[in-house]
Amino acid sequence: MTYSELSNLIFEKKSYLCVGLDTDPRKLPRHLLTEPDPVFAFNKAIIDATADLAVAYKPNIAFYEAQGPRGWESLQKTLDYIPANCFTIADAKRGDIGNTSDLYARTFFDPTAAGLSFDSVTVAPYMGRDSVLPFLAYEGKWIILLALTSNSGSADFQRQQVGDQELFEMVIDTAHTWAGPDKLMFVVGATQADELSRIREIAPDNFLLVPGVGAQGGSLEEVSRRGLTASGGLLVNASRSILYASDGIDFADRARIEAKALQEEMAKHLANITKF
Ligand SMILES: O=C(O)c1cc(=O)[nH]c(=O)n1[C@@H]1O[C@H](COP(=O)(O)O)[C@@H](O)[C@H]1O
């Protein structure tokens, strides 16, 4: 999906909602446990209930890898089931020396090499340029680089002063030399909304993946006020608050209610934006 296709999708669907598929087998509604693939049955129901409200889906790979080969199969089926008009994010937070990153990139981008076919993958910047470049070699694919994460530990390194910048600002500035906004997004936690205006000064055109509304308590209103751009420019993720709104037979209906509340608020914020 290209930059303008993603932007158009946001304005067409009046949404910048990313539904996080952090599907924990221990939290599945009991009635699904007799299904041949309970994780996929759950994801399928969540996707059916939210596909018109969401512009993106983000399976967190840890939840699938922790299930062994079965989890990988559930992930593949889930990815195949996500409609074509939704952006897909492999939330894997990868990055290693070049030849290893090359294999990580194949894992998420190259179905001809037995990998998956995600639109994007989350990447950790810690190992630097040569750890990131292999992901950028894929035409039409995106990387989403961790910049200022939502957790309290983000203060340990990302907020440290390096010269006249904080480390996360240096990550953003340096990453601009690796790729343009047509291939590069940044992760900024919703719990860091205070920093979004500053981040928009150094990353005015990049899409930002913003997790942390819902269960982590970030404010959609503040994120939208500081982060929205004329291209939309945001993908705001919620996982647990949507997936586990109910653990009963009504789980998909309740997930839809949660997703709809976020989408309706997003529609209001988008109405104030003049599209590029
Ligand atoms: O890269 C991410 O998606 C991510 C970055 C970050 O800073 N904080 C963060 O919570 N995430 C992910 O976003 C999701 C948040 O889930 P909920 O807190 O349940 O909405 C999880 O999959 C996290 O791994």
The ligand as an SDF file (V2000), in Angstrom:
LIG
                    3D

 24 25  0  0  0  0  0  0  0  0999 V2000
    5.2020   -1.2130   18.5750 O   0  0  0  0  0  0  0  0  0  0  0  0
    4.1390   -1.2950   19.2010 C   0  0  0  0  0  0  0  0  0  0  0  0
    3.1030   -1.6020   18.6260 O   0  0  0  0  0  0  0  0  0  0  0  0
    4.1150   -0.8380   20.5930 C   0  0  0  0  0  0  0  0  0  0  0  0
    4.9910    0.1700   20.9200 C   0  0  0  0  0  0  0  0  0  0  0  0
    4.8470    0.8340   22.1420 C   0  0  0  0  0  0  0  0  0  0  0  0
    5.5430    1.7810   22.4280 O   0  0  0  0  0  0  0  0  0  0  0  0
    3.8890    0.4230   23.0010 N   0  0  0  0  0  0  0  0  0  0  0  0
    3.0340   -0.6100   22.7160 C   0  0  0  0  0  0  0  0  0  0  0  0
    2.1530   -0.8950   23.5410 O   0  0  0  0  0  0  0  0  0  0  0  0
    3.1770   -1.2940   21.5340 N   0  0  0  0  0  0  0  0  0  0  0  0
    2.3140   -2.4710   21.2260 C   0  0  0  0  0  0  0  0  0  0  0  0
    0.9700   -2.0100   21.0750 O   0  0  0  0  0  0  0  0  0  0  0  0
    0.0570   -2.9410   21.6580 C   0  0  0  0  0  0  0  0  0  0  0  0
   -0.6940   -2.2470   22.7760 C   0  0  0  0  0  0  0  0  0  0  0  0
   -1.6810   -3.0690   23.2930 O   0  0  0  0  0  0  0  0  0  0  0  0
   -2.8350   -2.5450   24.2860 P   0  0  0  0  0  0  0  0  0  0  0  0
   -2.1490   -1.8330   25.4070 O   0  0  0  0  0  0  0  0  0  0  0  0
   -3.5010   -3.8180   24.7290 O   0  0  0  0  0  0  0  0  0  0  0  0
   -3.7440   -1.6500   23.4860 O   0  0  0  0  0  0  0  0  0  0  0  0
    0.9020   -4.1350   22.0950 C   0  0  0  0  0  0  0  0  0  0  0  0
    0.9520   -5.0620   21.0170 O   0  0  0  0  0  0  0  0  0  0  0  0
    2.2790   -3.5470   22.3090 C   0  0  0  0  0  0  0  0  0  0  0  0
    3.3150   -4.4860   22.0770 O   0  0  0  0  0  0  0  0  0  0  0  0
  1  2  2  0
  2  3  1  0
  2  4  1  0
  4  5  2  0
  4 11  1  0
  5  6  1  0
  6  7  2  0
  6  8  1  0
  8  9  1  0
  9 10  2  0
  9 11  1  0
 11 12  1  0
 12 13  1  0
 12 23  1  0
 13 14  1  0
 14 15  1  0
 14 21  1  0
 15 16  1  0
 16 17  1  0
 17 18  2  0
 17 19  1  0
 17 20  1  0
 21 22  1  0
 21 23  1  0
 23 24  1  0
M  END
$$$$
